[in-house]
Amino acid sequence: MHARVKWLDHMSFVGESGSGHSVVMDGSPEHGGRNLGVRPMEMVLIGLGGCTAFDVVLMLQKSRQNVIDVEVSLDAERAEEIPHVFTEIKAHFKVWGKELSAKHVERAVTLSGEKYCSATKMLEKTATISYTWEIIES
């Protein structure tokens, strides 16, 4: 895997992935940024959400569950001292579908968090990560 980050100006950067996609990151105005993009640590949190959501959708599809949509809301706390690592992360999954099995949804969320999501495995070294979920019948 490869990525590149290039400084644009002020505290704005563009990140380019090895797969050819780009994203703008910017610092907060109090740190010289202009609020033109996500903060780097927000990207880390979004990456955790994407990693777990990917796993959950894949596992539910393989279990032949009629999943229609998945959304993960993430709330994180950071250490007050430098480095400001994540210390607590709460992930809440909303899973929409038809006649979804609660057992399958719980298993998918649990397996992603405990076994499959690489981002979770890295972040759990500094943060307590908890997962909740709900099924919304569509």
Secondary structure, 3 states (H helix, E strand, C coil): CCEEEEEEECCEEEEEECCCCEEEEECCHHHCCCCCCECHHHHHHHHHHHHHHHHHHHHHHHCCCEEEEEEEEEEEEECCCCCCCEEEEEEEEEEEEECCCHHHHHHHHHHHHHHHCHHHHHHCCCCEEEEEEEEEEC
